[in-house]
Amino acid sequence: MDKVFFIGIVIGLISRLIMLNLDQKQYPTHPNVLVSQMVLAFVASSLGALLVPALIERSYTSITFLSLAAEQFRQVRENRRNTLQNLEDSQLVKRGNSFIEEIARTYEVRNYMCIVTSFLTVGMYYLIVSEFKLSSNISIAISTLSGLILAFILRKMLKRKSIGDIADVSVVEIAFVDDVVMKVGDLSGITNVGLKKDRERFISKGVGIEIIPKDNSYTNASILYDLGQRQAIAYNLYSRLGVYREGNEPAFVPVPRRYPKNESIMIAFVPMEKDIDKVVEAVKSCPILSSSKGRYLSLKNYKIDKKGSA
């Protein structure tokens, strides 16, 4: 029992580590306190590992510890949300409430993953020993492998799609109409830029971005319509490439606008380094938020460039 219990904890910790690596890729500037995450993973894994022998001994009252753990993990989510919201005022480009809620929810769900993987590892061990009468070492090997397989399955299931999966990203020209009205690609009226030096900075250092829904799909376009998703794209650009502005220069805050002709999104962005490939990659790598999905379901069979159904 002692050996499989510790193996269950280790598998739970490994599952958290592989998800921690994924989180850092999807949320590159997300504050990450490794020690606190691993301590929470240890607690969650211990609960999962202890649950199996408790059920075998018919100690059903021990299940109440799961409710206490769930409450604690919800508190972790609340604390993470508050931390990120407190940092908003110091950001040159805001994350937005939708992006903050997505990150906080991610922190909560990852702890449940530790419980599931450690529970399966220990449960598989007891099942093999009792039903198939295999030796302890063989049972431990099989249960360990099962736990690792589940960890990677959950990693794949919980991995979020990115903007690159639902949209094409291209670079377009930034220009000015009537001296002060910004035009990005074919969309005019993004914003007004009154100072000549600001317009010159946009022309020399700025990058115009067009995000076009793939397959002319309203399903993909509806994700880009979401204001929280647009703000997440703008923040992802800022977090990966920086933004060439001071806090008192509102003209350089990226403002994503919808282009009704093809339902694309236009953004004028001034990165610290004008690298076209990095800009495109930053947009494509932005995770799709849960809050932006599931809209315009009645239009799922329609194409953007057609009046009839597909």
C-alpha positions as CSV (number, residue, x, y, z in Angstrom):
1,M,0.0,0.0,0.0
2,D,2.7,2.5,0.9
3,K,4.6,2.0,-2.3
4,V,1.5,2.4,-4.6
5,F,0.3,5.4,-2.5
6,F,3.6,7.3,-3.2
7,I,3.5,6.3,-6.8
8,G,0.0,7.7,-7.1
9,I,1.2,11.0,-5.7
10,V,4.2,11.0,-8.1
11,I,1.9,10.4,-11.1
12,G,-0.3,13.2,-10.0
13,L,2.6,15.6,-9.6
14,I,3.9,14.6,-13.1
15,S,0.5,15.3,-14.6
16,R,0.6,18.8,-13.1
17,L,4.1,19.4,-14.4
18,I,3.3,18.6,-18.0
19,M,0.2,20.9,-17.8
20,L,2.3,23.6,-16.2
21,N,4.6,23.5,-19.2
22,L,1.5,23.8,-21.5
23,D,0.1,26.7,-19.4
24,Q,3.3,28.7,-19.8
25,K,3.1,28.4,-23.6
26,Q,-0.5,29.5,-23.7
27,Y,-0.2,32.2,-21.0
28,P,3.4,33.4,-21.4
29,T,3.3,36.3,-18.9
30,H,0.9,34.6,-16.5
31,P,2.5,34.9,-13.0
32,N,3.6,31.4,-12.0
33,V,4.6,30.5,-8.5
34,L,6.0,27.0,-9.0
35,V,6.2,26.1,-5.3
36,S,2.6,26.9,-4.6
37,Q,1.4,25.0,-7.7
38,M,3.4,21.9,-6.8
39,V,2.2,22.0,-3.2
40,L,-1.4,22.2,-4.4
41,A,-0.7,19.4,-6.8
42,F,0.7,17.3,-3.9
43,V,-2.4,17.9,-1.8
44,A,-4.7,17.0,-4.7
45,S,-2.7,13.9,-5.6
46,S,-2.7,12.7,-2.0
47,L,-6.5,13.0,-1.8
48,G,-6.8,11.0,-5.0
49,A,-4.5,8.3,-3.8
50,L,-6.1,8.0,-0.4
51,L,-9.6,7.8,-1.8
52,V,-9.3,4.3,-3.2
53,P,-8.3,2.5,0.1
54,A,-10.8,4.6,2.0
55,L,-13.6,3.3,-0.4
56,I,-12.3,-0.3,0.0
57,E,-12.5,0.0,3.8
58,R,-16.0,1.5,3.3
59,S,-14.9,4.7,5.0
60,Y,-17.4,6.8,3.1
61,T,-17.1,9.7,5.4
62,S,-13.6,10.3,3.9
63,I,-15.3,11.4,0.7
64,T,-16.2,14.6,2.6
65,F,-12.5,15.6,2.3
66,L,-13.1,15.9,-1.5
67,S,-15.7,18.6,-0.9
68,L,-13.2,20.4,1.3
69,A,-10.6,20.1,-1.4
70,A,-13.0,21.4,-4.1
71,E,-13.7,24.4,-1.9
72,Q,-10.0,25.0,-1.4
73,F,-9.4,24.9,-5.2
74,R,-12.2,27.3,-5.8
75,Q,-10.5,29.6,-3.4
76,V,-7.3,29.2,-5.4
77,R,-9.3,30.3,-8.5
78,E,-10.6,33.3,-6.6
79,N,-7.2,34.3,-5.4
80,R,-5.7,34.0,-8.9
81,R,-8.5,36.1,-10.3
82,N,-8.0,38.8,-7.7
83,T,-4.2,38.8,-8.3
84,L,-4.6,39.3,-12.0
85,Q,-7.2,42.0,-11.7
86,N,-5.0,43.9,-9.3
87,L,-2.2,43.9,-12.0
88,E,-4.5,45.3,-14.7
89,D,-3.8,48.9,-13.9
90,S,-0.1,48.4,-14.5
91,Q,-0.6,46.9,-17.9
92,L,-0.1,49.0,-21.0
93,V,-2.5,46.6,-22.7
94,K,-5.2,45.1,-20.5
95,R,-5.9,41.4,-20.3
96,G,-9.7,41.9,-20.0
97,N,-12.0,40.1,-17.6
98,S,-12.7,37.2,-19.9
99,F,-9.0,36.4,-20.2
100,I,-8.5,36.7,-16.5
101,E,-11.4,34.4,-15.8
102,E,-10.0,31.8,-18.3
103,I,-6.6,31.8,-16.5
104,A,-8.2,31.5,-13.1
105,R,-10.4,28.6,-14.2
106,T,-7.4,26.9,-15.6
107,Y,-5.6,27.0,-12.3
108,E,-8.7,25.3,-10.6
109,V,-9.1,22.6,-13.2
110,R,-5.5,21.5,-13.2
111,N,-5.8,20.5,-9.5
112,Y,-8.7,18.2,-10.3
113,M,-6.5,16.5,-13.0
114,C,-4.1,15.5,-10.2
115,I,-6.9,13.9,-8.2
116,V,-8.1,11.9,-11.2
117,T,-4.7,10.6,-12.3
118,S,-3.6,9.6,-8.8
119,F,-7.0,8.0,-8.2
120,L,-6.8,5.9,-11.4
121,T,-3.2,4.8,-10.6
122,V,-4.0,3.5,-7.2
123,G,-7.4,2.1,-8.3
124,M,-5.8,0.2,-11.2
125,Y,-3.3,-1.3,-8.8
126,Y,-6.0,-2.7,-6.5
127,L,-8.1,-3.9,-9.4
128,I,-5.2,-5.8,-10.9
129,V,-4.1,-7.4,-7.6
130,S,-7.7,-8.4,-6.6
131,E,-9.1,-9.5,-10.0
132,F,-6.1,-10.8,-11.9
133,K,-3.9,-12.0,-9.0
134,L,-0.7,-10.6,-10.5
135,S,2.3,-9.8,-8.4
136,S,2.8,-6.5,-6.6
137,N,5.6,-5.3,-8.9
138,I,3.8,-6.1,-12.1
139,S,0.6,-4.5,-10.8
140,I,2.5,-1.3,-9.9
141,A,4.2,-1.2,-13.3
142,I,0.8,-1.5,-15.1
143,S,-0.9,1.0,-12.9
144,T,1.9,3.5,-13.3
145,L,1.7,3.2,-17.0
146,S,-2.0,3.6,-16.9
147,G,-1.7,6.8,-14.8
148,L,0.9,8.3,-17.2
149,I,-1.3,7.5,-20.3
150,L,-4.3,9.2,-18.6
151,A,-2.1,12.2,-17.8
152,F,-1.2,12.7,-21.5
153,I,-4.8,12.0,-22.6
154,L,-6.0,14.7,-20.2
155,R,-3.3,17.0,-21.4
156,K,-4.5,16.6,-25.0
157,M,-8.2,17.0,-24.0
158,L,-7.5,20.1,-21.9
159,K,-5.2,21.8,-24.5
160,R,-7.0,24.8,-25.8
161,K,-7.3,25.6,-29.5
162,S,-5.7,28.8,-30.6
163,I,-6.6,31.5,-33.1
164,G,-4.4,29.9,-35.7
165,D,-6.8,26.9,-35.7
166,I,-9.9,28.9,-36.7
167,A,-8.5,31.9,-38.6
168,D,-5.9,33.0,-41.1
169,V,-3.6,35.9,-40.2
170,S,-2.1,38.3,-42.7
171,V,-0.2,41.6,-42.6
172,V,-1.9,44.6,-44.3
173,E,-0.9,48.2,-44.8
174,I,-1.5,51.0,-42.3
175,A,-2.5,54.3,-43.8
176,F,-4.3,57.5,-42.9
177,V,-7.3,59.0,-44.7
178,D,-8.1,62.7,-44.5
179,D,-4.8,63.1,-42.6
180,V,-6.0,61.8,-39.2
181,V,-8.4,58.8,-39.8
182,M,-6.5,55.5,-39.5
183,K,-7.0,52.9,-42.2
184,V,-5.9,49.3,-41.8
185,G,-6.1,47.2,-44.9
186,D,-9.5,48.0,-46.5
187,L,-11.1,49.1,-43.2
188,S,-11.1,52.9,-42.6
189,G,-12.1,54.6,-39.4
190,I,-10.2,52.4,-36.9
191,T,-9.4,55.5,-34.8
192,N,-8.3,59.2,-35.2
193,V,-4.7,60.0,-34.6
194,G,-4.3,63.8,-34.3
195,L,-0.5,64.1,-33.7
196,K,1.7,64.0,-36.8
197,K,4.5,62.2,-34.9
198,D,2.1,59.5,-33.7
199,R,1.0,58.9,-37.3
200,E,4.6,58.7,-38.4
201,R,5.3,56.1,-35.7
202,F,2.4,54.0,-36.9
203,I,3.7,54.2,-40.5
204,S,7.3,53.4,-39.7
205,K,7.0,51.0,-36.8
206,G,3.4,49.7,-36.9
207,V,2.1,46.5,-38.3
208,G,-1.4,46.1,-39.7
209,I,-3.0,42.8,-38.9
210,E,-6.0,41.1,-40.5
211,I,-7.6,38.0,-38.9
212,I,-9.9,36.2,-41.4
213,P,-12.2,33.4,-40.2
214,K,-11.3,30.1,-41.9
215,D,-13.7,28.4,-44.3
216,N,-15.8,31.6,-44.4
217,S,-17.5,30.1,-41.3
218,Y,-19.8,32.1,-39.0
219,T,-18.8,29.6,-36.3
220,N,-15.2,30.8,-36.5
221,A,-16.2,34.4,-37.0
222,S,-18.4,34.4,-33.9
223,I,-15.3,33.7,-31.8
224,L,-13.6,36.7,-33.2
225,Y,-16.7,38.8,-32.6
226,D,-16.4,38.3,-28.9
227,L,-14.9,41.4,-27.2
228,G,-13.1,39.4,-24.6
229,Q,-11.4,37.3,-27.3
230,R,-10.4,40.4,-29.2
231,Q,-8.8,41.9,-26.0
232,A,-7.0,38.6,-25.4
233,I,-5.5,38.8,-28.9
234,A,-4.3,42.3,-28.2
235,Y,-2.8,41.3,-24.9
236,N,-1.1,38.3,-26.4
237,L,0.6,40.6,-28.9
238,Y,1.7,42.8,-26.1
239,S,2.9,40.0,-23.8
240,R,5.0,38.4,-26.5
241,L,6.3,41.5,-28.4
242,G,5.8,44.5,-26.1
243,V,4.2,47.7,-27.3
244,Y,6.0,50.8,-28.3
245,R,4.2,53.4,-26.2
246,E,4.1,55.1,-22.8
247,G,1.3,55.1,-20.4
248,N,0.1,58.5,-21.5
249,E,-0.1,57.6,-25.2
250,P,-3.6,56.2,-25.7
251,A,-3.3,56.4,-29.5
252,F,-1.0,53.3,-29.5
253,V,-3.4,51.0,-27.5
254,P,-4.3,48.3,-30.1
255,V,-8.0,48.5,-30.9
256,P,-9.4,45.4,-32.8
257,R,-12.2,46.3,-35.2
258,R,-14.6,44.2,-37.2
259,Y,-14.6,44.5,-41.0
260,P,-18.1,43.6,-42.1
261,K,-17.3,42.7,-45.7
262,N,-15.5,39.4,-44.9
263,E,-16.1,39.4,-41.1
264,S,-12.4,39.7,-40.4
265,I,-10.8,41.6,-37.5
266,M,-8.3,44.5,-38.2
267,I,-5.7,45.6,-35.7
268,A,-3.0,48.3,-35.8
269,F,-0.2,47.3,-33.5
270,V,3.2,48.9,-32.7
271,P,5.6,46.3,-31.4
272,M,8.9,47.0,-29.8
273,E,10.5,45.1,-32.7
274,K,8.9,45.1,-36.1
275,D,9.2,41.4,-36.9
276,I,6.3,40.4,-39.2
277,D,6.7,36.6,-38.6
278,K,6.7,37.1,-34.8
279,V,3.6,39.3,-35.0
280,V,1.7,36.7,-37.0
281,E,2.8,33.9,-34.7
282,A,1.7,35.9,-31.6
283,V,-1.8,36.3,-33.0
284,K,-2.1,32.7,-34.0
285,S,-0.9,31.4,-30.6
286,C,-3.5,33.3,-28.6
287,P,-5.7,30.7,-26.9
288,I,-9.5,30.6,-27.7
289,L,-11.5,31.6,-24.6
290,S,-14.4,29.4,-23.4
291,S,-16.6,32.5,-23.1
292,S,-16.2,33.2,-26.9
293,K,-17.6,29.9,-28.1
294,G,-21.1,28.6,-28.9
295,R,-22.6,31.7,-30.4
296,Y,-24.5,32.3,-33.7
297,L,-25.5,28.6,-33.7
298,S,-28.3,29.4,-36.2
299,L,-25.7,30.5,-38.7
300,K,-23.5,27.4,-38.5
301,N,-24.6,26.2,-42.0
302,Y,-24.1,29.5,-43.6
303,K,-21.1,30.9,-45.3
304,I,-19.9,34.5,-44.9
305,D,-19.8,35.2,-48.7
306,K,-23.0,33.4,-49.5
307,K,-26.7,34.2,-48.8
308,G,-27.8,30.6,-48.8
309,S,-26.8,27.6,-46.6
310,A,-23.6,25.7,-47.3
